[in-house]
Amino acid sequence: MAYADPGAQPFQAPSPEAMNVGAPTFNRVGWQNMQADQVPGWENLTPDKQEQKMAALKSGGEMADAHPVFPETRPCNDVCFILLFWGLAGGMLVWAAMNFSVVQDAIDSLTGRLPNNIGAEINLGLIGTAAGVSTFAGIIGCAAFVYLLGSSPSCVVWSSLICGPILIIVMGAALFVSLPEQIIVAGILVAVGLCSLACTFFCLRDCIPFTIEVADCLADVIKENPSTVAISLVGGLFGLVWPMLVLFSAIATVPVFEDVDPRMIVLPYFFILLWGAQIGYYYTHCILCGVFGRWYHKKDQASPMCSSIKNATTTSLGSIAFAAFLVAAVRTVQLAIQLAREKAQEEGNPALMAVLCCLECLVACVADLLEWFSEWALVQVAIRGTSFIESAKITYTMATQGNLMAIITALIIDSVANMAMLLCMAFSGLAAGGAVYLGSSESPNQMTLTGIGAGIGLLPGAFIGTTAGALVSSGAKSVLMSWAEMPEVLAQLRPELALKFEKAASGVDA
């Protein structure tokens, strides 16, 4: 199962002398020979718990051996979930089309309530202009981010860490200048920004060089495969179409259930909206994981993007839909608990409010954990073509084998992904607002229309920005997961980065 290179030397974990440190706290051992006392955190477990974890570890390892990376053929897994999604999407499309007059009347009624007759000026032309311009601008923002990442990864990493706190400080100062009576809120914003800056310079400073090294590696892969930027177009188009389809279907449904509590209509449509949004994100995530995985394992180098799109669109789409279904379901339960808590608050039931608040926090933690783990499991879906459950088992084994949690703790690559999203949203919002501003120069509501156009532009900008951020987050996850299984490959491709991974896994400053 290992990557074969006739001229390569077998990988050797760096010695303490090579790292110029004391003996590491973690020694890499393959899952076949791993013992419970060799895994950080397992040594204090009861023998029964250790036995259960070792059984899960070996089960995932055996599954990995049975499913090599990038096989010639892949089965279609978890097909029922994508069929259910397509059936649901098709049903909503037909339902919205059959009741389009109801949808149009509802939109006209809503826009007719707006002041200064502004509703008459919000038409398909304005929406189309804002959407089209924002999508194009978002792609430009994505390309700009990739260029900056490739030319100066250190500048991008530092900017991603300090721009957010500085923006918060500026917001606090602006609030104080414009509304001096809000001095407490302004002071809190400034204090939060200053604390974030202090955390960056004093708490995260040691993690920054490691993150820059990883970002530099990812930038090189992106430059080898510039077509990855085009994936942002998929995110932008999906970000326009899917929310509109769900909204139109929901508007058509409301008159049919006039006597039903609106919350009962909100919940299913919230689930549908989130399910589709997660599928869109996980789809691009799997494509990018496939590209980075093929770079790592030297597979399909002639057309890594085409091969990745093919797998994500066919054999892996069911597993993508399954992962998105689980996340959407748990988030919907979280929303249901939140609505129940708000109802209990309206009824003045503090005991029930306290119980629901605790339950809401618990479900939120489960949802966050599920989202986080799903992204890692989908790396195996992309590179092995296994089902989502099989991929989760393999992920558990490989993450344990490579002590990935120690590396993830020392890596702050998500901040770079957040910067990409903010950059694309800024490009999209400003471009859409500017286009509407120029197109409504004769309108007395020019500034209001400009704000509406900018708001419309933020939606595709957010989806494109999420895709741009996935270039680094998905890439980092793919490289880390591949390294956990086959470290000798990275030792040949990027020796310095491989050494830093080993240091981080050993609990040594990278």
C-alpha positions as CSV (number, residue, x, y, z in Angstrom):
1,M,0.0,0.0,0.0
2,A,3.0,2.3,0.4
3,Y,4.1,4.7,-2.4
4,A,6.8,3.0,-4.4
5,D,9.8,5.0,-5.6
6,P,12.8,2.9,-6.7
7,G,15.2,5.6,-5.9
8,A,13.7,6.6,-2.6
9,Q,15.2,5.8,0.8
10,P,13.0,4.4,3.5
11,F,11.7,7.0,5.8
12,Q,13.3,7.2,9.2
13,A,11.8,9.3,12.0
14,P,14.2,12.1,12.9
15,S,16.3,11.4,16.0
16,P,16.3,13.6,19.0
17,E,19.9,14.7,18.0
18,A,18.7,15.8,14.6
19,M,15.9,17.8,16.1
20,N,18.3,19.2,18.7
21,V,15.8,18.4,21.5
22,G,15.3,15.8,24.2
23,A,13.6,12.5,23.7
24,P,10.2,13.0,22.0
25,T,7.0,12.1,23.8
26,F,5.6,10.2,20.8
27,N,7.2,7.6,18.6
28,R,5.7,6.7,15.3
29,V,4.5,3.1,15.3
30,G,2.4,1.5,12.6
31,W,-1.1,0.5,13.6
32,Q,-0.1,-3.2,13.3
33,N,2.4,-2.9,16.1
34,M,0.9,-0.1,18.2
35,Q,0.2,-0.7,21.8
36,A,-2.2,1.2,24.0
37,D,0.6,2.7,26.2
38,Q,2.2,4.2,23.0
39,V,-0.8,6.4,22.2
40,P,-0.9,9.7,24.1
41,G,-3.8,9.8,26.4
42,W,-4.6,6.1,26.3
43,E,-2.2,5.0,29.1
44,N,-4.7,6.1,31.8
45,L,-7.7,4.3,30.4
46,T,-9.1,1.1,31.9
47,P,-8.0,-2.2,30.2
48,D,-11.5,-2.6,28.8
49,K,-11.5,0.9,27.2
50,Q,-8.0,0.3,25.9
51,E,-9.1,-3.0,24.3
52,Q,-12.1,-1.3,22.7
53,K,-9.9,1.4,21.2
54,M,-7.3,-1.0,20.0
55,A,-10.1,-3.0,18.3
56,A,-11.4,0.1,16.5
57,L,-7.8,1.0,15.6
58,K,-7.1,-2.4,14.0
59,S,-10.4,-2.4,12.3
60,G,-9.7,0.9,10.5
61,G,-6.2,-0.3,9.6
62,E,-7.4,-3.5,8.1
63,M,-10.0,-1.5,6.1
64,A,-7.2,0.8,4.9
65,D,-5.2,-2.2,3.7
66,A,-8.3,-3.6,1.9
67,H,-8.8,-0.2,0.1
68,P,-5.6,1.2,-1.4
69,V,-5.3,4.8,-2.3
70,F,-6.7,5.8,-5.7
71,P,-7.8,2.4,-6.9
72,E,-8.5,1.8,-10.6
73,T,-12.2,1.3,-10.0
74,R,-14.5,2.6,-7.3
75,P,-17.9,1.4,-6.1
76,C,-20.8,3.9,-5.7
77,N,-21.3,4.2,-2.0
78,D,-24.2,5.6,0.1
79,V,-26.2,6.0,-3.1
80,C,-29.6,6.3,-1.3
81,F,-28.7,9.6,0.2
82,I,-27.9,11.4,-3.1
83,L,-31.0,9.8,-4.7
84,L,-33.1,11.2,-1.8
85,F,-31.5,14.6,-2.2
86,W,-32.1,14.8,-6.0
87,G,-35.6,13.6,-5.4
88,L,-36.1,16.4,-2.8
89,A,-34.5,19.0,-5.0
90,G,-36.6,18.0,-8.0
91,G,-39.8,18.0,-6.0
92,M,-39.1,21.5,-4.7
93,L,-38.4,22.7,-8.3
94,V,-41.7,21.3,-9.5
95,W,-43.6,22.6,-6.5
96,A,-42.2,26.1,-6.9
97,A,-42.9,26.1,-10.6
98,M,-46.5,24.9,-10.1
99,N,-47.1,27.7,-7.5
100,F,-45.0,30.4,-9.1
101,S,-47.9,32.8,-9.1
102,V,-48.1,32.4,-5.3
103,V,-44.4,33.1,-5.0
104,Q,-44.7,36.1,-7.3
105,D,-47.6,37.5,-5.3
106,A,-45.7,37.0,-2.0
107,I,-42.6,38.8,-3.4
108,D,-44.7,41.7,-4.7
109,S,-46.5,42.0,-1.4
110,L,-43.2,42.1,0.5
111,T,-41.6,44.6,-1.8
112,G,-44.8,46.7,-1.8
113,R,-44.4,47.3,1.9
114,L,-41.0,48.9,1.4
115,P,-40.9,52.7,1.8
116,N,-40.5,55.3,-1.0
117,N,-41.8,52.8,-3.6
118,I,-38.4,51.1,-3.6
119,G,-40.0,47.7,-4.1
120,A,-40.8,48.6,-7.7
121,E,-37.1,49.1,-8.4
122,I,-36.1,45.7,-7.0
123,N,-36.5,43.6,-10.1
124,L,-34.8,40.7,-11.8
125,G,-32.5,43.1,-13.6
126,L,-31.1,44.4,-10.4
127,I,-30.8,41.0,-8.8
128,G,-29.2,39.5,-11.9
129,T,-26.7,42.4,-12.2
130,A,-25.7,42.1,-8.5
131,A,-25.4,38.3,-8.7
132,G,-23.4,38.2,-11.9
133,V,-21.0,41.0,-11.0
134,S,-20.5,39.6,-7.5
135,T,-19.8,36.1,-8.8
136,F,-17.2,37.4,-11.2
137,A,-15.6,39.7,-8.5
138,G,-15.6,36.8,-6.1
139,I,-13.6,34.7,-8.5
140,I,-11.2,37.6,-9.0
141,G,-10.8,37.7,-5.2
142,C,-10.1,34.0,-5.1
143,A,-7.4,34.4,-7.8
144,A,-5.9,37.3,-5.9
145,F,-5.8,35.2,-2.7
146,V,-4.0,32.4,-4.6
147,Y,-1.5,34.8,-6.1
148,L,-0.8,36.3,-2.7
149,L,-0.5,32.9,-1.1
150,G,2.0,31.8,-3.8
151,S,4.1,34.9,-3.8
152,S,4.3,35.6,-0.1
153,P,2.8,32.9,2.2
154,S,4.3,34.5,5.3
155,C,2.5,37.8,4.5
156,V,-0.8,36.0,4.0
157,V,-0.5,34.1,7.3
158,W,0.4,37.2,9.3
159,S,-2.3,39.2,7.7
160,S,-4.9,36.6,8.4
161,L,-4.0,36.7,12.1
162,I,-3.8,40.5,12.6
163,C,-6.4,41.8,10.2
164,G,-9.4,40.5,12.2
165,P,-8.3,42.0,15.5
166,I,-7.4,45.3,13.8
167,L,-10.9,45.4,12.2
168,I,-12.5,44.9,15.6
169,I,-10.5,47.7,17.1
170,V,-11.4,50.0,14.2
171,M,-15.1,49.1,14.6
172,G,-14.9,49.9,18.3
173,A,-13.2,53.3,17.6
174,A,-15.7,54.2,14.9
175,L,-18.6,53.3,17.2
176,F,-17.2,55.5,19.9
177,V,-16.7,58.4,17.5
178,S,-20.2,58.2,16.0
179,L,-22.1,57.2,19.2
180,P,-20.1,58.4,22.2
181,E,-22.9,57.2,24.5
182,Q,-22.0,53.6,23.5
183,I,-18.6,53.9,25.1
184,I,-19.1,50.6,27.0
185,V,-19.8,48.6,23.8
186,A,-17.0,50.4,22.0
187,G,-14.6,49.7,24.8
188,I,-15.5,46.0,24.8
189,L,-14.8,45.8,21.1
190,V,-11.4,47.5,21.4
191,A,-10.5,45.3,24.4
192,V,-11.4,42.1,22.4
193,G,-9.3,43.3,19.5
194,L,-6.3,44.1,21.7
195,C,-6.6,40.7,23.5
196,S,-6.7,38.9,20.1
197,L,-3.6,40.8,19.0
198,A,-1.9,39.9,22.2
199,C,-2.9,36.2,21.8
200,T,-1.4,36.3,18.3
201,F,1.9,37.7,19.3
202,F,2.4,35.9,22.6
203,C,0.4,32.7,22.5
204,L,0.4,31.7,18.8
205,R,3.8,33.1,17.7
206,D,5.5,29.8,17.9
207,C,2.8,28.2,15.6
208,I,3.2,30.8,12.9
209,P,6.5,29.6,11.2
210,F,5.0,26.0,11.0
211,T,1.8,27.4,9.4
212,I,3.8,29.4,6.9
213,E,5.7,26.3,5.9
214,V,2.5,24.4,5.3
215,A,0.9,27.3,3.4
216,D,4.0,27.5,1.2
217,C,3.6,23.8,0.4
218,L,-0.1,24.2,-0.4
219,A,0.7,27.3,-2.6
220,D,3.1,25.2,-4.7
221,V,0.5,22.6,-5.3
222,I,-2.1,25.2,-6.3
223,K,0.4,26.8,-8.7
224,E,1.0,23.4,-10.3
225,N,-2.8,23.0,-10.6
226,P,-4.2,26.5,-11.4
227,S,-7.5,25.1,-12.5
228,T,-8.4,24.7,-8.8
229,V,-9.3,28.3,-8.8
230,A,-12.1,27.5,-11.2
231,I,-13.8,25.4,-8.5
232,S,-14.8,28.7,-6.9
233,L,-17.2,29.3,-9.8
234,V,-19.1,26.1,-8.8
235,G,-19.4,27.5,-5.3
236,G,-20.7,30.8,-6.6
237,L,-23.3,29.4,-8.9
238,F,-24.5,26.9,-6.3
239,G,-24.6,29.8,-3.8
240,L,-27.1,31.6,-6.0
241,V,-29.3,28.7,-7.2
242,W,-29.9,26.6,-4.1
243,P,-31.0,29.3,-1.6
244,M,-33.4,30.7,-4.1
245,L,-34.9,27.3,-4.9
246,V,-35.4,26.6,-1.2
247,L,-36.8,30.1,-0.6
248,F,-39.3,29.9,-3.5
249,S,-40.4,26.5,-2.4
250,A,-40.9,27.7,1.2
251,I,-42.9,30.7,0.1
252,A,-45.2,28.4,-2.0
253,T,-45.7,26.1,1.0
254,V,-46.7,28.8,3.6
255,P,-50.3,29.4,2.2
256,V,-51.0,25.7,2.2
257,F,-50.4,25.5,6.0
258,E,-51.8,28.7,7.2
259,D,-53.0,27.2,10.5
260,V,-49.7,25.6,11.2
261,D,-47.1,27.1,13.6
262,P,-44.5,28.8,11.3
263,R,-41.8,27.1,13.3
264,M,-43.0,23.7,11.9
265,I,-42.4,25.1,8.4
266,V,-39.1,26.7,9.2
267,L,-37.5,23.5,10.6
268,P,-37.8,21.2,7.5
269,Y,-36.8,24.0,5.1
270,F,-33.8,24.9,7.4
271,F,-32.8,21.2,7.2
272,I,-33.1,21.2,3.4
273,L,-31.2,24.5,3.0
274,L,-28.4,23.3,5.2
275,W,-28.2,19.9,3.6
276,G,-27.8,21.4,0.2
277,A,-25.3,23.9,1.4
278,Q,-23.2,21.2,3.1
279,I,-23.3,19.1,0.0
280,G,-22.0,22.0,-2.1
281,Y,-19.1,22.6,0.4
282,Y,-18.3,18.9,0.8
283,Y,-18.4,18.5,-3.0
284,T,-15.7,21.1,-3.6
285,H,-13.8,19.8,-0.5
286,C,-13.6,16.3,-2.0
287,I,-12.5,17.6,-5.4
288,L,-9.7,19.6,-3.7
289,C,-8.7,16.6,-1.5
290,G,-8.5,14.5,-4.6
291,V,-6.2,17.1,-6.3
292,F,-3.9,17.4,-3.3
293,G,-4.0,13.6,-2.7
294,R,-3.0,12.9,-6.3
295,W,-0.1,15.3,-5.9
296,Y,1.1,13.6,-2.7
297,H,0.7,10.0,-4.1
298,K,1.8,10.9,-7.6
299,K,-1.4,9.6,-9.2
300,D,-3.2,10.9,-12.4
301,Q,-0.7,13.8,-12.7
302,A,-1.7,14.5,-16.2
303,S,-5.2,15.5,-15.2
304,P,-5.7,15.5,-11.4
305,M,-8.6,18.0,-11.5
306,C,-10.6,16.1,-14.1
307,S,-10.1,12.8,-12.3
308,S,-11.1,14.4,-8.9
309,I,-14.2,16.0,-10.4
310,K,-15.2,12.7,-12.0
311,N,-14.9,10.8,-8.7
312,A,-16.7,13.5,-6.6
313,T,-19.5,13.7,-9.1
314,T,-20.1,10.0,-9.4
315,T,-18.9,7.4,-7.0
316,S,-18.3,9.7,-4.0
317,L,-21.4,11.8,-4.3
318,G,-23.5,9.5,-2.1
319,S,-21.0,9.6,0.7
320,I,-20.8,13.4,0.4
321,A,-24.6,13.6,0.7
322,F,-24.5,11.2,3.7
323,A,-22.0,13.3,5.6
324,A,-24.0,16.5,4.8
325,F,-27.2,14.8,5.9
326,L,-25.8,14.0,9.3
327,V,-24.6,17.5,9.9
328,A,-27.8,19.1,8.7
329,A,-29.9,16.7,10.8
330,V,-28.0,17.6,14.0
331,R,-28.0,21.3,13.3
332,T,-31.8,21.1,12.7
333,V,-32.2,19.4,16.1
334,Q,-30.2,22.3,17.6
335,L,-32.5,24.8,16.0
336,A,-35.6,22.9,17.2
337,I,-34.2,23.0,20.8
338,Q,-33.5,26.7,20.4
339,L,-37.0,27.5,19.2
340,A,-38.4,25.4,22.1
341,R,-36.2,27.4,24.5
342,E,-37.5,30.7,23.1
343,K,-41.1,29.5,23.4
344,A,-40.4,28.5,27.0
345,Q,-39.0,32.0,27.6
346,E,-42.2,33.5,26.2
347,E,-44.3,31.3,28.5
348,G,-42.2,32.2,31.5
349,N,-40.9,28.7,32.3
350,P,-37.4,29.1,33.7
351,A,-36.9,25.5,34.7
352,L,-37.6,24.3,31.1
353,M,-35.5,27.1,29.8
354,A,-32.5,25.9,31.8
355,V,-32.9,22.3,30.7
356,L,-33.2,23.3,27.0
357,C,-30.3,25.6,27.3
358,C,-28.0,22.8,28.6
359,L,-29.4,20.5,25.9
360,E,-28.8,23.1,23.2
361,C,-25.2,23.5,24.2
362,L,-24.7,19.7,24.2
363,V,-26.2,19.3,20.7
364,A,-24.1,22.3,19.4
365,C,-20.9,20.6,20.6
366,V,-22.0,17.3,18.9
367,A,-22.7,19.2,15.7
368,D,-19.3,21.0,15.8
369,L,-17.5,17.7,16.4
370,L,-19.4,16.0,13.6
371,E,-18.6,18.8,11.1
372,W,-15.0,18.8,12.1
373,F,-14.6,15.0,11.8
374,S,-16.6,14.7,8.6
375,E,-14.1,16.9,6.7
376,W,-11.3,14.6,7.8
377,A,-13.3,11.5,6.9
378,L,-14.1,12.9,3.4
379,V,-10.4,13.0,2.7
380,Q,-10.5,9.2,2.7
381,V,-13.6,9.3,0.5
382,A,-11.7,11.4,-2.0
383,I,-8.5,9.3,-2.1
384,R,-9.8,5.8,-1.5
385,G,-13.4,5.9,-2.7
386,T,-14.7,4.2,0.5
387,S,-18.1,4.8,2.1
388,F,-18.4,7.5,4.7
389,I,-18.6,5.0,7.6
390,E,-15.5,3.1,6.3
391,S,-13.7,6.4,5.8
392,A,-14.5,7.4,9.4
393,K,-12.9,4.2,10.7
394,I,-9.8,4.6,8.5
395,T,-9.5,8.3,9.6
396,Y,-9.5,7.3,13.3
397,T,-6.7,4.8,12.7
398,M,-4.5,7.1,10.6
399,A,-5.1,10.1,12.9
400,T,-4.1,8.0,15.9
401,Q,-1.1,6.4,14.1
402,G,0.3,9.8,13.2
403,N,-0.8,11.6,16.4
404,L,-2.5,14.3,14.2
405,M,-4.1,16.1,17.1
406,A,-0.7,17.3,18.3
407,I,0.0,18.7,14.8
408,I,-3.5,20.2,14.4
409,T,-3.0,22.0,17.8
410,A,0.2,23.5,16.5
411,L,-1.3,24.5,13.1
412,I,-3.5,27.6,12.6
413,I,-4.2,27.2,8.9
414,D,-7.9,27.8,9.4
415,S,-7.2,31.5,10.0
416,V,-5.8,31.6,6.5
417,A,-9.0,30.0,5.2
418,N,-11.1,32.6,7.0
419,M,-9.1,35.4,5.4
420,A,-9.8,33.9,1.9
421,M,-13.5,33.9,2.7
422,L,-13.5,37.5,3.9
423,L,-11.4,38.7,0.9
424,C,-13.8,37.1,-1.6
425,M,-16.9,38.5,0.3
426,A,-15.4,41.9,0.3
427,F,-14.7,41.8,-3.5
428,S,-18.2,40.5,-4.2
429,G,-20.1,42.9,-2.0
430,L,-18.2,46.0,-3.1
431,A,-18.4,45.0,-6.8
432,A,-22.2,44.3,-6.6
433,G,-22.9,47.5,-4.7
434,G,-20.8,49.5,-7.1
435,A,-22.6,48.0,-10.2
436,V,-26.0,48.7,-8.7
437,Y,-24.9,52.2,-7.7
438,L,-23.8,53.0,-11.3
439,G,-27.0,51.4,-12.7
440,S,-29.4,53.4,-10.5
441,S,-27.8,56.8,-10.8
442,E,-31.2,58.4,-11.7
443,S,-33.1,56.8,-8.8
444,P,-33.9,58.7,-5.6
445,N,-33.3,55.5,-3.7
446,Q,-29.8,55.0,-5.1
447,M,-28.0,54.4,-1.8
448,T,-30.7,52.0,-0.5
449,L,-30.5,50.1,-3.8
450,T,-26.8,50.0,-3.5
451,G,-27.0,48.5,0.0
452,I,-29.4,45.9,-1.3
453,G,-27.1,45.1,-4.2
454,A,-24.2,44.7,-1.9
455,G,-26.2,42.4,0.3
456,I,-27.2,40.2,-2.6
457,G,-23.5,40.1,-3.7
458,L,-22.4,38.8,-0.3
459,L,-24.2,35.5,-0.8
460,P,-22.2,34.2,-3.8
461,G,-19.2,35.9,-2.3
462,A,-19.6,33.7,0.8
463,F,-19.8,30.5,-1.2
464,I,-16.9,31.4,-3.4
465,G,-14.9,32.5,-0.3
466,T,-15.6,29.2,1.4
467,T,-14.3,27.4,-1.7
468,A,-11.2,29.7,-1.7
469,G,-10.6,28.9,2.0
470,A,-11.0,25.2,1.2
471,L,-7.9,25.5,-1.1
472,V,-5.8,25.7,2.1
473,S,-8.0,23.9,4.6
474,S,-8.8,20.9,2.4
475,G,-5.2,20.9,1.1
476,A,-3.8,20.8,4.6
477,K,-6.1,18.0,5.7
478,S,-5.2,15.9,2.6
479,V,-1.5,16.3,3.1
480,L,-1.7,15.6,6.8
481,M,-3.9,12.5,6.4
482,S,-1.6,11.2,3.7
483,W,1.5,11.9,5.8
484,A,0.0,10.0,8.7
485,E,-0.2,6.9,6.6
486,M,2.8,7.3,4.3
487,P,5.3,9.7,5.9
488,E,8.1,8.5,3.6
489,V,6.5,10.2,0.6
490,L,6.6,13.7,2.2
491,A,10.1,13.1,3.3
492,Q,11.0,12.9,-0.4
493,L,8.7,15.7,-1.6
494,R,9.3,18.3,1.2
495,P,11.9,17.0,3.7
496,E,11.8,20.2,5.9
497,L,8.0,20.0,6.2
498,A,8.2,16.2,7.0
499,L,10.7,17.0,9.7
500,K,8.4,19.7,11.2
501,F,5.4,17.2,11.1
502,E,7.5,14.7,13.1
503,K,8.5,17.3,15.6
504,A,4.9,18.5,16.1
505,A,3.7,14.9,16.4
506,S,6.4,14.3,19.0
507,G,5.2,17.3,21.1
508,V,8.2,19.4,20.1
509,D,8.0,23.0,18.8
510,A,8.0,22.8,15.0
